Amino acid sequence: MTVVLTPGAATLDELHHIWASGVPAVLAPSAHPKIEAAAALVAKAAADDVAIYGVNTGFGKLASVKIAAEDTAKLQRNLILSHCCGVGDPLDLATTRLMMVLKLLSLGRGASGIALETATLIERMLARKVIPLIPSQGSVGASGDLAPLAHMAATMIGEGEAHFAGERMPSREALGKAGLAPIILGPKEGLALINGTQFSTACALVGLWGAWQNAATCVVTAALSTDAIMGSTAPLQDAIHTLRGHAGQIAVARAQRALMTGSEIRESHRDGDTRVQDPYCIRCQPQVTGAAMDLLHAAGRTLEVEANAVTDNPLVLVEQGLIVSGGNFHAEPVGFAADQIAVAISEIGAIAQRRVALMVDPTLSFDLPPFLTPDPGLNSGLMIAEVTTAALMSENKHLANPCTTDSTPTSANQEDHVSMAAHAARRLVRMNANLNVILGVEAICAAQGIAFRAPLQTSDPLRRVINVLRPEVPEISDDCYMAPLIEAAAAMVAGGALTRAVDLPDFVKGHAE
């Protein structure tokens, strides 16, 4: 079913649905008059002798070079071809589609000066599944995501490569097989297509959604781990968290408390437990993961604004009758949001990894066998699974270093401060994949630890989680080839299988507060 988008009002839920389901998207018809009015203003300016950047001038450092009226179409084509300088692995198709949708939303605001037919071609490409091949490297996140978006625009003019019907082929062939034809770009259209933050924003959104899934799963795995080591639920009391007041902390504590309610394991050690306090990785879980969730909510608000923004240059201000150069293409807000998401991912993994280490250590796990194996010595159990989580935790710590502080001048110093938002956003997929594994291993360890507490049972919600896990990851009695089990658990984390087994509040799942 096609999603009808209202420019300036698209929601994260709408965009997530488009990304996850692959459904096509079109602009609401109410956007068409604004697009046509801006195009008319650009056409008028192109026929004038006054130099207007991007309409009848060169680009970047070459903005002072005036272009003859008869060369404006060639100017736009040359712009696209010369900017197709992307390298590296192709962006995945789902994220590429999202980037196209974001560009459509931006053009639909009626401030870019493109012809309505140009926007319509993007809609038809989405509907007929003609997806440009976008190399993932080459953007510094200012003056727009020039190289990635140029590869998208190249497909629209019949150049470069695209995917169609499951095959990679020349763009002109893909368009033809889909019953579409390349367009000839009019004045400013090439610049409108390649200026903008849509590559960075699409990658950041995918990173955000993956981080939310991990954050929600972390609440579940932390509850499992707390029961496995016979940890206390006293630090989850609502009064503690409301006294501090942070929304994420309050929500995580409430969710974890609900997950553990009714656990026989918990009730068995309320009296006579000689331990006074649990380690921070158990006791401070709401404070750490809750703070990460607050960061994710803030990043989501930024990215929702950016998804609806006009970020090309120059902008066509129809009501004022002006075409004005500005700097909306600078992706600093996206870079900051991606840096926040990276820090959240890293910290969720850091505290989860400590819980894994706690469970495999017999001096800290409250009488669980070493490395969670019933026959330690002959068996190594989950010894090296914990080492793997340590390696991935460390890798994510390195990847979490900020990217937005690493500006470098480009384009003969005309573009002398850039955001590096594309770098900031692209790394999030890798970081989320690492965190999938850390949380998957935590789930394996915690389920193993809870099994050792029999005949005592964990709570009903946590039993449901373990029952979902068990068909893919059976209880481990003797050493076995571990890699497939870890891979299966990580896939369950990424796909949301563990969180679907229980009821979590919307805040924890990443929906509106």
N, C-alpha and C positions, 0 to 999 in steps of 0.2 A: 504494500500500500504506500503510495507516494506521500511524503511529508511536505506540507505547504508551509514555507517559512516566511515569517514577517520580519523584514530587515529591521534591526535594532531591538528586537524583542525575542530572539531565539533563546531557549533555555538550555542549560547543561543536560537536562534529562532528554530533551529533543535531540540534541547532538549525539548523546550517548546511544540513543536508539538507532539513529542513522548509522553510526559507526559500527555498532555491534550486529545489527541485522542486515546491513547492506541494502536497505530500501532506498529508492531514489528520492530526491528532494527537488522542489521547484520554488521559485519566488511567488509570493502572493501577488495576484494581478494588480493590487493597489500600489505595488512598487513600480509598475511599468511607466506611468506618466513622469515620475521623477527621473528615471533613467533617460527617457527620451528628451526631457527638458535640458538635462546636462549635456547630452550629446549634441543638441542643437546649438548650445552656447559654444561648445568646442568647435563645431563646424564653422560658425561665424568667426571665431578667433583665427582659425586656420586660413581663412580667406583674407585676413587682414595683414598689413605689413608690420604690425607691432610684434616684436619678439616675445614669445611666451614659452617658458621652459616646458619641454616635453611635447609641445605642439608643433613648433617650427624652429626648434633649436636642437643642438646636440645635447648630450647627457653628461651629468657629473661635471668633471673638470672642463668638458667641452661645451658647457652650457652657453658660452658666449658666441658659438658658431651658429650663424643664421642659416636655415635650410630653406631652399626654394620651395614654393607651393607644390610644384609638380613632383617633388621628391619626398613628400611627407609619407606616402605609403611605403616607399623603399626604406625610409628612415626607421619606421616601426618594425619592418621585417628584419632589417639589419640589427636592430636592437635585440630582438629575440635570439637570432642566431649567434650573435657575438657573446651573449650572456649565458648561453648553454655550456657552461664550464664546470658542471657538477661532476664529481668523481665518487668512487666508493660503491658500496652495496646499494641496490635499489631500495627505496622506501617500500615497506609492505603495502599491499593494495588497499587494505581497510583505512590506513592512515592517509594514503594518497587521496582516497575518495573524500575523507573528512576535510583535507586541505582544499579540495575543489569546492566543497560545500561552503567552507568559510570564505573563500574568494567570492563565491556567488552572493553570500550575505553582504559582504563589503560593497560589491558592485551595486547591489540592490538598494543601497541607501541613496543613490542618485547624486553622488558627488564625485564620480570618477570620469564621466564623460564618454563612456563606451556606448556603442550601439546596442539596442535591445537584442538584436540578432546574436551578438557576441555572448551575452548572458544566456540566451536560449540555447546556444551550442553547448555550453557547460551543462545545462539541464539535460539535454539530449544525450550527451556523453555519459552522464550518471545513469540515466534511464536504460541506456543500451549497453552499459558496462564497457565503455571504451575508457581505459584507465592509463594515463600517461606513465611512462617509466621515469621515475624521479631519482637520480643519484642522491644519496643521503648526505654527502659532504660538499661544502663549498660556500655556505652562507655564514656571514659574520653578524647577521641579525641587525643590520642598519642599512639605510637606503633600501630596506626591505630584504626579504629572502630572495635575492635576485636570481641566483643560479637555479635553485629548485623550481621557482615559479616560472623561470624562462623555459625549463624543460616541459612544464605543463602547457605553456603557451605555444611551444613548438609543435606539439601534437595538434593543437587547434588550427595551425596553419599548414599542417601536412608534413611536418618535419619531425625528426627524432624517432623514438620508438614508443610503442604502447602495448598494453595487454588487451586482448579481446578473445572471448570464448576459450579462456584457459591457455592461450598461446601468446608469446611475445613476438611482435612483428613490427615492420615499419608503420609509422603513424598513419600515413596516407592509405595504406592497405587496411588498417584497422577501421578507420573511418568509413572507407568504402564498403567493407563487409557489414558494417552496422547501418548502412543506408544514409550515411552522413557525408558532408563535403567540407573540405577546409575552407576557412574564411580568409579574406584579404583585410588586413587591419587598417582602420582609418586613423586619422590624427589622434594622437595620445593613447590609443587603445593598447599598444604594446606596453607602454609605460604603466598604464593602469593595471595590466595583468601581472607584471613582474614586481612592481612596488607593493609592499605589504608584508605583514607578519604571519601569513597564513600557514606556512610550513612550520615555523617555530611554534605557533599556537596549537596546531593540530598535534604535533609531537608532545607538547606539554600537556594537552588534554588527555591523550592516551596514557601518559605517565601518571597524571592525577587519578584517573580511573583505576589503574593498576595499584596505585598506592592505597586508595580507599579499600580495595578488596583485601589487600594485605593488612591494613590497619584493623579492619573488622575481624579478620581471621585471627589476628594477634590477641584480641580479647578472648576468643574461644580457646586458643592454645594456652594462653596464660591461665585460664581457669582450670584446664586439664592439668597443667604442670603444678599448680598450687595444690590440687587434690593429690596428685602423685607423690609429692614430698610431704604430704600431711601438713600443708601450710595453714595459716590462720586466715579466717575471713574477717576478723575484727578490724583490720585496717580498711575494709571496704564500707564501713558504716557511713551512712549518708551525711551525718552531722560533721564528720571530719572534712569532707570535700566541699560541702556548702559553706563551711567557714572560710575556705579559701576563695571559692567563687568561680573558678574557671569552668566553662561549660564542658569542655572535653573531658576534664578530670572527673567531673560529676557524672557524666554519661557513662564513662568507662567503668567506674566503680559500681554504679547501679546495674549495668549490664552483666558484669562479672558476678556480682552478688546473686542476681537472678539465676544465672547459669549454675551456680553451686548450691542453690537452695535444695535441701532434701538429701544431700549426700551423706550416706552412712559413714564414709571415711572421715568426713569433717566432724560429724558428731562424736566419733569414737575417741577423739583426743582433746575434747574441750576441757576435761579434767585430768590433772596429773601430768600434763605435758611440761617437761622441764625447760623447754625452750621459751625464752622471753620474747624474742622478736625473730622474724624471718629476714633473710638477706634482702637487700634493696630490690633485686630483680623480681621478687615476689611482692614485697610490701609496697614498693613505689611504682608498680605497674600502672595504676590509674594516672599518676602524676606525669609519667613519661609518655605513655601512649596517648593519654588525653591531650597533652601539650602538642603532640604530633598531629592529632586530629584537628586541633584549633588552627594549626598552620595550614593543613589541607583545606579547611573551610575558607580561610583567608585567600589562599591561592586560587581556589575555585571561583570566588567572587571576582578576582582580577581577570581570570581567563574568560569568564562569562561576558564581562564588559568588552574584552578584547575581541572575542568571537563576533561581536556585533558591531565592531568599530570600522570606520573608514581609515585605512592606513596607507593609502598610496599618495603620490605627489606628482604634480600639483593637484590641489583640490578644486573642484568646480562648485562655486558657491552661487547657485542659481538665483536665489532671492536677491543677492547683492549684484548679480551680473558680473561676477569676477572669477578669474582663474588665478589662484594664489599658491605660491610655493610655501611649504611648511616642512615639518619634520615628523609627522605621525608614523612614518615608516620605522622610526627608531623603536626597537623591540625591548627597551629596558623593562617595562612592566612585565612582559612575558619572561624575560631572563630572571628577574627577581622572583617571580612566582615559581619558576622551575628550580631555582636554587633553594627556595623554601621546601618544595616537594622533596628534593634530594636529601636535605637535612632530616626531614621527617622519616623518609625511608631508612636512612642510615641508623637513626636512633631507635626505631622500632626493631630493627635487626640486632642492634647492639644489646638491648635488654633481653630480647628473646634468646640470643646466643648464650647469655649468662645463665638463663634457666636450663638450657640444654646441658651446659657444663655442670650445673648444680645437680641435675638428675643422675648423671653418670658417675658422680664422685661419691663414694660410699661414706666419706667423712662428713658430707653435707646433706645427703639425701634422706636422712632419717630412716636408716635401716634397709634401704633398697640395695640389692646386690650390685657389686662393681660393674659398671658399664651395662647395667640392666640385662644381664644374661644370667640364667639359672645355674650355669656351670662355668664360672669365671676361671681363667687360666687356660683350660682347654679351649674355651671360647673367648674371643675378644669383644663380642657383643657390639655395642654401639660406640666403641672407642673412637674409631676413625670417622664415623658419621659426625661426631662432635668436632673433630679436627676440620672436617670440610666446612662446617658452619663457621668456625673461627676464620678460615681462609676467606670465605665469602663476606663475612662481617668486615674484615680488614679491607677487602677490595672496595666495599661500599663506602667505607670511611674515606678512602682516597678519592673516590668518585664524587663524594659530597662536597669537596672543596668548591667554593663559589666560582662560577664562570663569568659573572657580570663584572667582576673586578679586573678582568684580563683584556681590556680594550687594546686595540692596535690600530694605527692609522692605515687607511686604504685609499685607493683612487687618487693618487698624487696629492694626498693630504687634504683633499676636499672633504672626504668622509673621515674626519680625524678622531672621532670617538664612536665606537660601535659597541653593541650590547653583548655579543656572543650568545644570544638567546638560543640559537639553533644548537650550539654545543650543549648548553644547559638542559635543553629539552630532550635531545637525542639520547643522552646517557641514561635517562630515566627507565627506558625499557630494560636495559641491562641490569640496572640496580633493582628493579622490581623482580626480575628473574632470579637474581641472587637471593632476594628476600623470600621468594616463593620456596626456595630450597631450605633456608633457615627455619621457616615456620613449618614446612613439611617434616623436617627432622624433629622439630619440637613436638609435633603431633605424634610421631612414631614413638619418641621417648616417653611422652606422657601417657600414652595408651599402654605402653609396656609397663610403666611404673604402676599405673592403676590396676593392672592385672595382678601384680604382685601383692596388692592389698586384699585380695579375695580371702575369705568370703565377703568382706565388706564391699559394698557397691558404691559407685559414684552417683551423682544426681541423674534424674531422668534426662534432662537436656544433654548432659555430657555423655551419657550412654548412647544417645542417638548419634552423636558425633562419632563415637568409636565404632558404632555399627555401620556407619557410612564408610569409615576408613578401612575396616577389616577385609572386605572383599578384594581390595587392591593391595593392602599391606597386612598380611596375617601376623598373628603374634609370633615373635621370633624366639624359638627355643634353642636351636643350634645355629652356629654361624652359617651364613649363606651368602650368595652373590648379592651384594647390597645395592648396587647402582640402580637396578630397575625399581626397587622399592622406594628409593629416594626420589627417583624421577616420577613415579606414580603419585607419591604424596605431594610433591611440588606442583604437579598438574592439578591435583584436587584443590590445592590452595588457590592457584591462579584462576581456576574455573568457578570458584565459589562453592564447591560441594560441601565443605565443612560448615560454612556459615548458613547455607540453606537448610541445614539440619536443625537449626534452632531459631528462635525469635529474637531478633536484635532491634533496638530502637533505630529510627530513621537517622538520627544524628550519627550514630556509630557506623551505619552503612553508607554515610556520605550524602544523604539527601538533605533537603533544606532544613534549617534549624527550626 
